[in-house]
Amino acid sequence: EARAASSLQHPNICTIYDVDEADGKPFIAMELLEGETLRDRLGPGPLKIDALLDLGIEIADALEAAHARGILHRDIKPANIFVTRRGEAKLLDFGLAKQASGDGGAAGDTEGMTAIAEEHLTSPGSALGTVAYMSPEQARGETLDARSDVFSCGAVLYEMATGRQPFAGNTSAVIFEAILNRSPVSPVQLRPELPEELNQIVNTALEKDRDLRYQSSSELKAHLKRLKRNSDSAQSGKAPVAPPAAPAPSSRRRWKGLTIAAALVLAAGAGAWWMLRGRSTRASGGGGGQTTIAILPFQNLSGDASLDYLRIALPDEIATTLSYIPTLAIRPFASTQKYSQGNLDPQAAGRELQVADVLTGHFQKEGDQLRLTLEVIDTGSNRLLWRDASSAAASNLIGLREQLASRLRQGLFPLLGGAAGAGVGATLPKNAEAYDLYLRSRPATSDLQANAEATAMLERSVGLDPDYAPAWAALSNRYYYAGSAGNLDAYPKAVAAAERASALDPNLSEPTQYLIVIATERGDLEHAYGRARDFLRRRPGDPRAHFTLSYVLRYAGLLDEAARECESALAADPHSRDLRSCGIAYTQLGRYDRARDFLRLDSGAQWSKAREADILLKEGKREEAAALGLSTGWRPVLMDPAKSREERDRVAAAQERTAMTSPDSEAQFMTGGFLAWAGYPDAALRLLRRAVERNYLCVPAMDKDPFFDSVRKTPEFAAIREEALTRQKEFVARREAAKP
């Protein structure tokens, strides 16, 4: 005990000053404490909430210090907690303490449990108290970690809140059975005036499955401190309340308890709202009521290059888990990949990405174990908000994922404005090989070869594990890339995979977005609009939801509305490369400078260069457009007057055929416009009619786009325009009729 405790210097741990021997007898010189044990303090009954929170925070803080040194107490109980005359907690008696690394195994724990059982036979009062605070894993004689002390601390909190032990019985066997198999009566049922948040804290600490429990004493402490802050705010800021009409004597105490509980719950809600409001204000310039976070690539500290795929795959998995918080905006991983080098400054990255928080991490393989450490940094204050470590066998990535998801829900979700239960119903991977293939596919780029390789991995993955929604969503995205590159057979596969993912998990955002985009490109505007509005209703601050709605509105020709949604998406995520597509809406509105702002979000891409060339041509700057240096594609041929008419005709005919068979109606509209500019009016009108027939209804662009100047006065153009206008009016009328 002396060796363990003397290494700990903490205001809430009894200090050991010296260990020596006198006259052949060993002695310990320790701190003089005046007061009483918590066991004595609980004699008259449960504690007041303020005293309970103060002591609970101090006990958790002491355990955090011990655990940081690798020391487990293993005997947390009221008799081993001293309360000084000043009301401060002091943790005593490290007699059962062991180092957490290596020697806290089943054999040693079984010996300790046997000693306790023997003590129970001769002294039921003292032994019963110790047995009643054991964790399930301690009762089973399993290897212990810090979460065992968290359980015991939860049992102490329960008794401070209710005046009763959570697990009671006349014999050790009865108590062991209750600890292993029975849930205690919820504290609020025994004492109705308790805040519901305290009720949840105690119940979480007493989870029998240690993976569902608080994963560290620091997590437990953070939740207790948050409740204390909200409770203090309620007491200092609550308005006077007129006393209720005199209740019957028997109900007076209950009425008072309900009033206090209601006040605390309202105050807790108000405190959380103000906290999140402040965080969102820093991130978004004062609006949106949303928290923003960027997840940066992780660092591989093991030096094992075969694990490098986890640098992107693990952050991607965390982003998927956090996506179940509807009020959280997560920066797309494409925006954060440039921070993949070491020695990054999280605060500087957060400021550049304009987010409230930054999540960083590193992992290391130690033997057959993979250890992952995560940190969340507040961008404004550079303060560490949350830190956690998970570990599992390197061959058990599913186990690591489950542990990580549990800790995120219990520890990080509440800090980011989400409920701890959010996402609990999400599909889980079941096959180790399938999950490994899914993770290995995540870092692959969208170029043809890498996309094909990722697609093959994902097809194998869903074949082995057909019920894991994220794998189907990722496969849908890969099929969509292939379809965009000309493989038309891939589009139906993209739809089928997205529908499968959405059916397995309706709350997963990616397949919802894919289905809306594909439905829009195919001309099913009414269906796409309904889903896009529902998507935005469920996730009002998600930039993807705003962008997806803008996509539908652009195809419907409602360009002003589309532009407003683009601005909302940009305000929520100023760095998303996906928003480059908004440049089309502004180009069609004739607002070329604003269009360029969106194209610059992905300025190095060939697609963005082609759109910039279009703008230059519309501005009459043919030479500058040609000088843009498009190294591939068909446009340079039609832009070069030196090319022969025969060669130009061949290229124009090939492009008409390709565009006519494209599943994307916007491709027909844009190719038609360029062919009209290049001197192929018949092909342009055929493509324009095909686009309108498939509900690309951009009447404003048809009226203003310089590309159509050569055909705008033809009767056929007028008929196509009239058809587009009629369809647009019908869409707007159905949209208005569908409003609640």
N, C-alpha and C positions, 0 to 999 in steps of 0.2 A: 504493500500500500504506500509506504513512504517513498519508494523509488518511483512509483507511478505518479503520485501526487506532487512530489517535490519538483518535477519537471514542468509543472503547470503554474504559471503566474497569471492569475486572473482575479478581478475583484469579486467574482461570485463563486470562487473556489477557495476553500479553507487553505491558507498558506502553510506549508511545511518549511520551517526554518532550518532545522538541523536533525540529523540522525546520528546518534553516538552511543557510547556505552559507558556506564559508571558502575564501579564495584561489580563488574561481571554481568550487569543487567543492561540490556539495550533500552534506549529511550528515544522518544521523538519530541522535539520542541516545535510546537505549532501555535498558530494564531489563537489568541484568547477571544472567544466569542461570547457575547452576552445577549440572551434572548431565549428562544425556545425552538424546538424542532417544528417542522410543518405538521407532523403528526399531532403534537400538542395543540398547535394553532387551530387544527381542524376539529378539536374536541367539541366545541360548542356548535359546530355546523359549518356549512359552506361559506366561502369567502365572498366579500363584496366584489363586484365585477372589476372595479379599478385595481383593487389589491391583487386579484387573480391575474389580471393582465400584466401588472408590474412584475410579480414573481415569476409568471410563466416566461416572460421575455428574458429575465435574468437567468433562469434555469437553462433555457434553450441557448443563450449566449455562452454560458459555461460549458455546455456540451459541445458547442461549435468549436471552442478553443481546445477541448480535450480531443475531439475527433481530428482536428487539424494536426495534432501531434501523433495521430495514430493510436490513441488510447480510447478504448471502450469502457464505460463504467460498469455496465451489466447488472447493476443493482439499484436503479433509480426507484425510490419510494419516499413517501413523506418523512419517514424516520431518518433518512439520509440527506434531508434538506433542512438547513438551519435558517431561521428567520431572526435576524438581529433586532435589537430594540429600535433601530432606525427603519425597520421594514425591508431590509435587503436580504436577498437569498444567498446562501452559501452552500455549495455542494460539498458533502462530506463522504467519507468512507469509500475509498477506492480499493477496498479489500478484495473485490472480485474483478478488479480491472485487469484487462489484458491488452497487449498490443494488437491492433487490428490486422497486422500483416503476418499471417502465418500461424500464430500460436493461439488463435481464438477458435480452434476447430471443435469438431463434435466431441472428441474425447475429453478435452479439458472442460467443455461446457457440461458434459454429462457428469463429471466429477463434482462440479459445483452444484448441479441440480440434486445429486445424491446427498450431498451435505445438507442442502436445504430440507430435503425430505426427512432426513434423520432428525434435524432440528425440530421439524414439525411434530415428530412423535413425542418429543419431550417437552416442547414449549409451543403449544398451538398458537398462542397469540402472536409471537414474533415471527414464526415461520410463515403463518398464514399471510401476513402482510407482504413478505417477500415474494411468495408464490403468486400472489394476486396481481403483481405488476410485471410478470414475465411476458416477453413477446412469444407468439406462437412458435417461431423458429427456435427460441431458447428452450421452450417447453419440450420441443421434439429433439433437442440435443444436436441441432444442426450448426454449421458454421455461421458465426455472427458477423454483422457489420454495423455501421452507425445507425442503420434503420431500426435495429433492435432497441437501442436507447431511445429513439424517437417514439416507439410504441409505448415503452415504459413511461416516458414523459407524458404521453397522451393519457395514460391511465391516471397519472397524478393530476393532470388538468381536469379530468373527469371528476375526480374526488373533490378537488377544490371548487368545482362548479356546482356539484350536487350534494356533497357531504357523504356520498356513498362510493364504494369501490365498484368499478365496472364489472368485475368478475368476482363473485362471492360464492361461498359454499362452506359446508361443515368439515370437509376434508380436502386434502390436496388434490385427490383424484377428481373430485367434483369441480374444483377450480380449473384444473388442467383441461378438463373436458369443455368447460365454458370458454376458456381462452382459445381453444382449437376450433370449436364448432359453433359457438353461439354469439350472436351480436348483442351487446348491452342495450338496455333501454336508452333511447336517445336522451341526452341531457335536458333538452328543452321540454320533454314530457314530464320530467321530474321537477323542473323549475321553469315555469312558463316565461318568466321575465328575462331569461337569458337571450341575448341577441342571436339571431339565426346564424350569423357569420361565425360566432363562437361555437355554436352547435356543429357547424360544418367542419371547423378546424379540428375539434376533438374527434369527430367521427373519422376524418381523414387520417389523423395520427393513429387511430386504432384499427386501421384496415388490416385484416389478417394476411392478405397477400402483400408482401413487402414491396412489390413493384407498383402497387396502387397507393401505397402510403406516401407521406412526405419523404422525399429521397434524401433529405439531410436536415439536420437541426437548424441550419441557416434558413431553409425554406419555411420551417415551422415558425421560427422567430420572425421572419418577414411578415407572415400572415397575422401573427399576434400584434406586431407593431402597427400594421395597417388598421387593425380593428381598434387599437388603443387611440390612434390618431383620430379616427372617425368618431369614436366615443367621446374624446375630449372636445372635438368640434361641436358635437351635439350638446354637450353640457354648457359650453361657453356661449353658444349662439342661439340656443332654442328660445322661442318666444314664450311668454307666460301663458299657461293653459288654465282656463277656468276649471275648477274642480267639478267632477261629474256629479250628477244627482246621487244622493247618498244611497249606495248599494246596501244590500243585506249584509249583516256582519260577516257571514260566512264567505261572502264573495269579495270582501274589500281587498284582501291581499292579492287575489287573482287579478282584479281590475287594475290595481296599481302596477302589477307586473306586466300586463298587456300594454298599458300606456307607455311604460318605460321601453319595452321591447319595440313598440311601433316607432317611438322617437329615435331609437338607436338605428333601426333599419333604415328610416328615412334619412337620417344623418349620414349613414354609411353610403347610401346611394348618392346623396348630394356630394359627399367627399370624393367618391370615385368619379362622378361626373366632372367635377372641377379639375381633378387630376388629369383625366383624359382630355378635357377641353384644353387645358394648358399645353399638353403634349401635342395635340393636333394643331393648335394655333402656331406653335413654333415651326411645325412641319409644313403647313399649307398656307401660311400667311394670314391666318385668322378665320378660316371657314372650313366647313365640311364635317366637323365633329368626328374626325377620323385620325387614327394613329397610323404612322407610316414607318416602315422598316425596310432595310436593305440587308440581304444575306450575302456575305462575301464568300468567295472561294476559300476552302479550308487549306491548311498547311499540312503536308505529309512529313512528319518529323522522324519517321522510321527509316527513311532512305531506301525503302523498298519500292522501286518504280512500278512493280506490278499492282500496287495499291493506288496509283495516281488517279485512276478513274473515280475514286471515292472523293477526291477533292471537289468535284462538281456534283457527283451523284448524291452525296450526303446532304449538302445544302439544298439540293433540289427536293429531296425527301422532306426536309424540314419546312421548305416553302409549301409543299403540299399539305403537311399537317397544319401549319398556321393558316392556310387558306380557308379553314373552317371558321375562322373568326370573321364575321361579315363586315365589321367596322374597321378591319385592318387592311391597309394597302401595302402590298409587297412589291418592291421593285423587281421587274423581270430580271432573270439571271443574265440576260444578254447585256444589261446595263452595268453589271458588276464584274464581268469577267476580266476587265482590264486591271482589276485589283488582285490578280492571281499571284503576283510576285510577293516575296516575303518582305518584312520590315515595313508593312503598311501602317498608316496612321488611321485608325478607325474613325476618329472624330473628323479628320479632314475628308475622308471618304464620305461620311454621312453628310457633311455640309455640301460637298459637291453634288451628291445625289439628292439633296434637299429632303432628308428624312429625319424623323425624330430619334430613331434608334438604329443601331447597326449590330448585327449578329455576326460574330467571327468564331472561328473554331480551329482546332488542330487535332490530329489523331496520330497515334503511334502504336506500332505493333511491338509488344513485349512478350517474347516467347510465343505461345499460341493465343495470347490475348490481344484484342484490339481495344485501345482506350481512347475515348473521344471526349474532349473538353470543349465546352461552349461558353461564350461570354456575350452579354448584351450590354452595349455602351450607350448611354444617353448622349446624343450628339451635342446638345446645348451645353451641358455641364461637364462632359467627359467623365461622368460618374459611372461606375460599374453598377448596373441595375440588377443583374442576375448572372449567376455562374453555376455551372453544373458539370459533372463528369459521369460518363457512362462507360461500361466496359462489358465485353462479351468475347467468347471465343471467335477468332478471326473467321472460322468456318461457319459461324452462326450469325449471319448478318440479319436474319429475320428476328432473332432474339435481341440483337442490338437495336433494331428498328422499334420493336415493341417497347423496350425499356426507354428509348429516347422519346417516343410518342407519349408515354405515360408521364415522364418528367416534364415534358413541355406543357402538357395539359394541366398538371398539378402546380407547376412552378411559374411558367412564363405566361400562360394564357391569361390569368387574372391581371398580370401587370400590363398586358396589352389590350385590356378591355374585353376579353373573351371569357366565356364560362368554362370551368374545368371539364365539363362534360361534353363540350363541343367536339364533334368529330368522332365520338366514341363508337358510333354506328358505322364508321367507314369500313370498307372491305379490307381484309388483312391478307398478306401473302402467306401461302401455305406450303409452297414447294421451294426448297432451298436453291435448286438449280435455276428454276424459273425466275426467282427474285434476283439472283446474281446476274442473269442475262438482262433483266430489266435495268438494273443499276448500270451495267456496262454500256447499255445503249444510250444513256442519258447525255454523256459528254459529246456524242457524235455530232458533227456539223450537218448542214443541209445540202452540201454538195453531193453530186449524184452517187459517187462511190461510197462515201461515208453514210449517206442516207440509206442506200441499199443494204449495207452491212448492218446498220441499226435495225432496219425493217426485218431482216432475217432473224436477228436475235429476238426481237419482240414477237414475231410469229411463233418462234419456238417457245418463248416464255408463256404466251397465252394458251398454247397447246398443252403445256404441262400444268398450268394453273389458270383455268378459264374463268375464275371468279374474282380476279384481282383487277378492280376498276382502273387504277392508274396505268397499268400496263396496256389496257385497251385504249385509254386516252392517248398515251404516247404513240401507240401504233397508228391511231387515226391521224395524228399529226404527221407521221412519217409518210403515210399514204397520200395525204394532202400535198406534201412537198413533191412527191413523185408525180402526182397529177398536174401540178403547176409546171413541172418540167417537161410535160408533154405525154406522159403515160396516162392516157384517158381511162384505161381500165382501173386505175388506182382510185378514182373518185368514188365509185360505188363502195369500194372497200373502206374508204375513209368514213363514209356515212355509216356503214354497218358497224364499224369499230366504235365510232362515237356513240351510236345508239346503244350498243352493248355496255359501254362504260357508264353512260347516263342511267341506264336501267339498273345497273348494279349499285350505283351511288348517285342519286339525283342531286346531291349537294356538291359534287365535284364540278368546279367551274370550267375547266378546259373543254370537256366534251360539249358542254352547253354552248360555249363560244363557237366551237367548230361547226356544230349543227346549224347555228344561226347563219354563219358566214356561207356555208355551202348552200343552204336553202335560199339565201339572197342571190347568190351567183346563178342559181338555177331558175330564178324568177318567181319563187314562191314567197312574195313579199309579205302577204298578209300573215302567213304562218310565222315567218321570220320576225316580223315586227312584234307580234304577240309574245313570242319567246324573249325577244330582246327587252321589251318593257318589263316582263316578269323578272328577267335577269337583273335589270337595273333596280327594280323594286326590292329584290332580296339583297343586293349588294350596292347600295346607293353611292358609296364612295369609291368603288372599284373602277380604276381607269379602263380596265378591259370591258366593263359593262357599258360605260359611256361610249367607248370606241365602237363596240359592236352595234349599238343603236345608231351611231352616226353612219355606219356602213350601210345599214338598211335604208336610212333616210337618203343617203347619197344615190343609191340605185333607184329610189322612188322619185328622184329629182327635187326633193325638198332640201335644197342646198343650204339655205339659211339655218334651218334646224340642224342639219348635219354639222355645219360649222360650229354651232353652239355646243354640241356634244363633243366635238373635237377639242374645243377650248377647255371644257370640263375635264376631259381625259388628260390633256396636257398639264392642267393645273395640279391634278392628282399625281402625275408622273412625268416630270419635265424631261426625262431622258429615255423614254421608251422608244426603241427603234420601230416598233409596230405602228406607231402613230404616223410614220412617214406617208402612209396611204391617205391621210387627211389632206396631203398636198393636192390630191386630185380634186377634191371638193372646192378648194380655194382657187385652183387653176380654172375650173369651170365657172366660178364666179367672176373670173377676171382679176382676182386679187393675187397677182403673181408674187409679190414680195412676201406675203404671208404664206403662200404655198411653199416658197423656198425655205422658210423657217422650219416647216415640217420635214421637208426633204433633207435638210441638214442633220436631222436626227440619225440618219443612216447614209451620210454623204458618200461613203466609200463604195456603196453597193452599185452594181451595174443597173439595177432597177431605178435607183434614184438618179443616176446619170441620164438614163433614157428620159425620165420625166423632166429633168432640167433642160435637155435638148428640145423637148416638146415646147417648153415655155419660151426658149430662145427663138424657135421657129415662129411661134405665135406673135412674138414681139418683132418679127421681121429680121432677125439676126441670124441669117442662114450660115454665114461663115463661122460665127462663134459656135453655133450648134455643131457644125462639122468639125471644128477644132477641139470640141470636147473629147474627141479621140475615142469614140466607142470602138473597141477593138474586136468585138464579136457582134453577131446578129445581122439582121437584114436591112436595118435602116440606113447604114452608110451607103449601101448600093443605090437606094432610091434618092438619097440626098446628094449624090455625086453626078453633076451634069455631064461629066466626062464618060460615064458608063454608057454603053450602047443601048439603044432602045430595045433590042432583043433581050439583052441581059436584064434590063429593068422590067420588061414584061414578064419574063420568067419568074423573077423574084416576087413581083406583085401578085401573080396568079398563085404562087405557092403560099404566100401569106394569107390570101383570101381563103384558100382551102383550109389552112391551119386554124384561122380564126373562126371560120364557119362551124367547125366541129368542136370548138372549145366549149367546155361546160360553163364557162364564165361569160355572162352576157356583156360585162364591161370590156372584155377583151375584144368583142366584136365591134362595140361602139368606138373604142380608141383606135383599133386598126382601121376601121372605116374612115375615121377622121383623117388619119395620116395618109391613106391612099387617096382621099379626095385632094389633099394638099399636093400629093405627088403626081396628080394628073390622071387618076383612074376613077372618074365619077361613077361609072356603072358599078364597079366593084364596091365603091364606097356606099352607094345607096342600097345595094343588096345586103351588105353587112349592117347598115343602119336599120333596115327593116327587120332583120333577124334579131337585132338587139332589142328593139321595141316589142316584138312579138314575145320575147322572153322577159318582158317587164323591166327593161332598162329604160327609164322614163325621164331622162335628163333634158327636159324641154329647155330650161334656161341655157344650157350649153349649146343645144342645137341652134338657139337664136343668136348666141354671142360668139361662139368659137370660130376664130378666123380660119380654122382648117376646113370648115364647111362653106366658106364663101362661094366657092365655085359651083355648088349645087343648091344653095339655099333658095334660089328663085325658081327652081324646077317644080312642076306640078307633083312629081313623085315625092319630092322632099316635103312639100306642103301636106300631102296625104299622110306621110309617115309621122309628121309632127302632130297632125290632128289626132291620129291614133294614139300617140304617146300622151297627149293632153287629156284625152277621154279616159284612158286607163289610170292616169294620175288622179283625176277627179274622183273616179270610182274608188280608188284606194283610200283617198282622204275621207270620202263619205263613209266607207265601211269602218275606218278607224274611229271616226267620230261616233258612229252608232254603237261601237263596242265599248265606249267609255262608260264606267259605272256612274 
